[in-house]
C-alpha cells in the first residue's frame, strides 16, 4: 500500500456529472436541429453552426481573459448555442447570429460568473438582444420545405456584417406559392386564421423559428431527458398547464376572439421554451412547490403576452420574467422540514 | 368469520407488497453479496489491545486498573464516570501494560488502556455472575445495562441505559428494533438477525421491560427477507414483538426515518424519539444485551463486517474490542491496489489515517476501497452548483441543501441554522451522494455546525 487517501463521507457517489447532464441535453437537442435542417435546408444548418460556434468561442474567450481554465468542456455553451439558434428565423443573417451568441454568453452568463451563476437564461438574453436590435429581421419568416433548400442559401443568410439584409419576400413567393410570411401565431393574432393542430404537432407545414415547428419531436426529445432523469418533468408540465388553463379561461370567455387552448400549446415557441428553456436548472427554483409556481407563472405570462401584448409571441419574455422571479418564488416556498414545529 | 380470516391472511401477505418507507432518500448499490452469506467467525486475539476510555457519547470512563495488573477476560478495567458514561471491560486475559494517549479513529489522541494479552489465552469468558432478569425491577435493569458497558452499536455510541431512561413527561409505548442496515456493504446486522435470534429476542424483552412499553416492532429492509423469515419462525404469534418489512432505501435505518416509516410519527425538531413515545435500538445492541445481561457480563467484542474490493477474505468477524486495525487487516489480507480504509459504511463512515487505531464499540465495519473503485467515486472536477435540485429531492429531512451550501460559501453560518434548520441535518450524505457538480455538501455542513458550536460556547 503506497498512498492512502483520506476523504470525508460519503465515500461513494452517483455517476452523472454536470458535464454528463449537459452532454445529454445536447444529444436531446440534436434531433430537433436535424429536423430544422431538413425543413429549412443549409441556411438553418449554417445558422446552427455559426451561433453555436459563437457561443463556444465567447465562453472560451472570456475564460481566457479571466485566466480561468476553459469551461467549454462542460457543454453548457453548446446548449446555449443550439437553443439560441433554434429560436431564430431560418433566414436570419449569420453575422447577427454571431452577435446573438456573443451577447447571450457574454452578457447573460459570463458577466454573472459562468455556469451555475446566470440569473437569466443566456440563450434568451441573446435572443432578446437581437429582438430589440433587429426587430424587422427577426420577424421575417421564410417558408419551410422550399425546393432547392439544400443547394442554395436564403438570400438574407449571407448578408455581409453590419449591412441590412436584402428582402426575402420575392424569394419566398417564388419558392412557395402563396406564402404570406406569417407564422401560425401571427396568422391567428392578426388575421384570425387558426392553423390546424395536426400540422402544428408534426411541424410538416408551418413556418416559424427553425426549432419550434414540430411539437411532437420536441416532446420526444424532452422525454429522453426525463427518462434519463436529467430533467425536472414537473417544470414543463407546470408551464404547459399554466398556458393551457389561462388560454382555456380566455377561450371560454370569448371563443371567437381568442384561440383554443390546444392551439396555444402547440403553436409558437411554447413547447421548445417549456421543455428546453424553462427547465434550465440554473435559473429555476429548486423547491418542489416553487417549481410548480414558477412553471404556472410562466405559462400564464406566455398567454397574457401573446394575447394582450403587441407581439404574437410571448414565450421569451415570459421565461425571462419567470427567471427573474425565481429567487423570490424559492424564498417563499421553502420545504417543510421533517419534524417542523408548528 | 371466514372473510375476517381471509382478510387477516391477506394483510399478512400485503405486508410484503406494501412496503413502508419515508419520502426522499437515495438508492446506492448494495454490495452486500460478498459477506451476507458468510457466518460470523471469531478472530484471534492480537498480542496487544488498545482500549480507549472514550468510545461512547458522554464522559470518558475512569480507569480502575494499574500498570502491571493482571486482568481476566471480561473483568471491568474502567468504571463509568457519572450517568452519561459506561464502563469498559478487559477484552482478553493479560497484563495491563500502561495507560497513555493513543490515536483513535475519532481524531484526537485519547487516553487508552493498553493490554498485553497472555499468549494462548482462552476466548471463553469466565467473569460474570448469572442472574434471573425476570426478578429485576425497571431501575435494576437499567443499572445492570450500564454495568454491561453496552452503547448504541449501530454507530451512534449513545449509552443504552441512558436511552432507556426516559424523561418523566414522556411515555414510550413502542420499541423499534432497527434491523434496516441501510448502509451499502454492511451485513453484520443481517448476520446477527440470522444467527443470534434467541439473544436478540431476549434483548428486546429486556428493553420492553425496562421501558414498560407495550409492543416492539422489528423494522427490516426487503433485501433481507431470509432474516424476516428466520425471526418470524421464532416469534410467538400473539406476542408483543412483530416485524415490519421496509423498502430498501438509504437512510432507512436512521432513527427518525425509521420512526416515520414504521409508525408514521415525526419526531419534533431537536427532540428525542421518546417525545413521540418511541425508543429505537439497533439489532446488534439488543443481541449483545440479550447475551450479556443474563450473565452479568461486560461488552468485550462485537461483530464487524470487513469487506470491500480491497479485502482478500471478506466476511463478518467477531472481534475483541481493542484489537488494532493493523492486526485485523493482517488476518483478512489485502488485494488489489488498496487506496482507502473506512471505518463504518461508505455513506457515513470515517477514513482512517493510521492502522494503529483500535476497533471500538462503535465500529460496525471496515471497508477497503481500491484505486479502481475510487476513480469512479471521486469527481474529476468540482463544478459550481447548477441548482438542479437533486439534493433537495434526496434530503430525508426535507432541508434545502442548495440554499445551505450557498450560505456556507458566504460564511453565513448563523443564517444556516436560524433560517434553514442546519442542526436538523444528521449528515447522512444523501446530498453529496447525488450532487452532479461534485460539491461536498455534508462537509460544508459539518464545518458550519462546528463553527456555530464554537461560537455558542464562547
Boltz contact constraints between the chains, C-beta under 6 A:
constraints:
  - contact:
      token1: [A, 1]
      token2: [B, 338]
      max_distance: 6.0
  - contact:
      token1: [A, 5]
      token2: [B, 339]
      max_distance: 6.0
  - contact:
      token1: [A, 5]
      token2: [B, 340]
      max_distance: 6.0
  - contact:
      token1: [A, 6]
      token2: [B, 351]
      max_distance: 6.0
  - contact:
      token1: [A, 6]
      token2: [B, 353]
      max_distance: 6.0
  - contact:
      token1: [A, 7]
      token2: [B, 351]
      max_distance: 6.0
  - contact:
      token1: [A, 8]
      token2: [B, 443]
      max_distance: 6.0
  - contact:
      token1: [A, 9]
      token2: [B, 348]
      max_distance: 6.0
  - contact:
      token1: [A, 9]
      token2: [B, 349]
      max_distance: 6.0
  - contact:
      token1: [A, 9]
      token2: [B, 429]
      max_distance: 6.0
  - contact:
      token1: [A, 10]
      token2: [B, 347]
      max_distance: 6.0
  - contact:
      token1: [A, 10]
      token2: [B, 429]
      max_distance: 6.0
  - contact:
      token1: [A, 10]
      token2: [B, 432]
      max_distance: 6.0
  - contact:
      token1: [A, 10]
      token2: [B, 433]
      max_distance: 6.0
  - contact:
      token1: [A, 11]
      token2: [B, 342]
      max_distance: 6.0
  - contact:
      token1: [A, 11]
      token2: [B, 346]
      max_distance: 6.0
  - contact:
      token1: [A, 12]
      token2: [B, 28]
      max_distance: 6.0
  - contact:
      token1: [A, 12]
      token2: [B, 346]
      max_distance: 6.0
  - contact:
      token1: [A, 12]
      token2: [B, 377]
      max_distance: 6.0
  - contact:
      token1: [A, 13]
      token2: [B, 377]
      max_distance: 6.0
  - contact:
      token1: [A, 13]
      token2: [B, 433]
      max_distance: 6.0
  - contact:
      token1: [A, 14]
      token2: [B, 433]
      max_distance: 6.0
  - contact:
      token1: [A, 14]
      token2: [B, 434]
      max_distance: 6.0
  - contact:
      token1: [A, 16]
      token2: [B, 436]
      max_distance: 6.0
  - contact:
      token1: [A, 17]
      token2: [B, 436]
      max_distance: 6.0
  - contact:
      token1: [A, 18]
      token2: [B, 383]
      max_distance: 6.0
  - contact:
      token1: [A, 18]
      token2: [B, 386]
      max_distance: 6.0
  - contact:
      token1: [A, 18]
      token2: [B, 436]
      max_distance: 6.0
  - contact:
      token1: [A, 18]
      token2: [B, 437]
      max_distance: 6.0
  - contact:
      token1: [A, 21]
      token2: [B, 436]
      max_distance: 6.0
  - contact:
      token1: [A, 115]
      token2: [B, 384]
      max_distance: 6.0
  - contact:
      token1: [A, 116]
      token2: [B, 384]
      max_distance: 6.0
  - contact:
      token1: [A, 116]
      token2: [B, 385]
      max_distance: 6.0
  - contact:
      token1: [A, 116]
      token2: [B, 386]
      max_distance: 6.0
  - contact:
      token1: [A, 281]
      token2: [B, 386]
      max_distance: 6.0
  - contact:
      token1: [A, 281]
      token2: [B, 387]
      max_distance: 6.0
  - contact:
      token1: [A, 281]
      token2: [B, 388]
      max_distance: 6.0
  - contact:
      token1: [A, 282]
      token2: [B, 386]
      max_distance: 6.0
  - contact:
      token1: [A, 282]
      token2: [B, 387]
      max_distance: 6.0
  - contact:
      token1: [A, 286]
      token2: [B, 387]
      max_distance: 6.0
  - contact:
      token1: [A, 286]
      token2: [B, 389]
      max_distance: 6.0
  - contact:
      token1: [A, 286]
      token2: [B, 392]
      max_distance: 6.0
  - contact:
      token1: [A, 286]
      token2: [B, 402]
      max_distance: 6.0
  - contact:
      token1: [A, 335]
      token2: [B, 398]
      max_distance: 6.0
  - contact:
      token1: [A, 337]
      token2: [B, 397]
      max_distance: 6.0
  - contact:
      token1: [A, 337]
      token2: [B, 398]
      max_distance: 6.0
  - contact:
      token1: [A, 337]
      token2: [B, 399]
      max_distance: 6.0
  - contact:
      token1: [A, 337]
      token2: [B, 421]
      max_distance: 6.0
  - contact:
      token1: [A, 337]
      token2: [B, 424]
      max_distance: 6.0
  - contact:
      token1: [A, 338]
      token2: [B, 266]
      max_distance: 6.0
  - contact:
      token1: [A, 338]
      token2: [B, 397]
      max_distance: 6.0
  - contact:
      token1: [A, 338]
      token2: [B, 398]
      max_distance: 6.0
  - contact:
      token1: [A, 339]
      token2: [B, 266]
      max_distance: 6.0
  - contact:
      token1: [A, 339]
      token2: [B, 267]
      max_distance: 6.0
  - contact:
      token1: [A, 339]
      token2: [B, 268]
      max_distance: 6.0
  - contact:
      token1: [A, 339]
      token2: [B, 269]
      max_distance: 6.0
  - contact:
      token1: [A, 341]
      token2: [B, 268]
      max_distance: 6.0
  - contact:
      token1: [A, 341]
      token2: [B, 269]
      max_distance: 6.0
